[in-house]
Amino acid sequence: MKSAAKPQTVGPFSQGRLVRGLTLCTTLALSLALVACASRTKPPAKPLSASAAAAYNPVRNDLALVAMGLLDTRYTSGGRGPATGFDCSGLVAHVYKEGAGIPVKGSAADLGRQSRPIDPAQLLPGDLVFFNTLGSRHSHVGVYVGEGRFVHASNPRTGVRMDSLSNRYYAQRFEGAQSMLD
């Protein structure tokens, strides 16, 4: 019968106890590290700037979505609805009624008188962009939808479309940005 080998001793500990002790210490250290990571609180989020908060305004987003939903609708002079078609001010009136419940009436020039001027650098979805396309102030209007783009009822050939404010034709005729919202 063989006798069991006697564990070697290192200092006051046997080899088995040393391994178990190191394993226990390592496990304890790793557990504490995991608990410390898991319980770390995140710093509070920075509040949104006024312009960023306004950009996430659901009414503004609804206005942009309603406007974009009308892309490719036909152009009709004096038109005020998707079934009959739109002119530029009719499109704005429909978008504001459907997207925000705000009644809007009149020509592009009338809309210019009803809205307040804003800095074009502060444009937000739902704001209005005005152009001089017929040799008179505020002869054309569109709804800004973000990222430098606007939706408008352009003409009988193209109908309701989206264009960029940097488009050469519109950039040369841009008269300003205005808002009907707070």
Secondary structure, DSSP 8 states (H G I E B T S, - for coil): --------EETTEEHHHHHHHHHHHHHHHHHHHHHHHHT----------HHHHHHT-HHHHHHHHHHHHTTT--B-TT-EETTTEE-HHHHHHHHHHHHH-----S-HHHHHHHSEEE-GGG--TT-EEEE-SSSSTT-EEEEEEETTEEEEE--TTT-EEEEETTSHHHHHHEEEEEES--
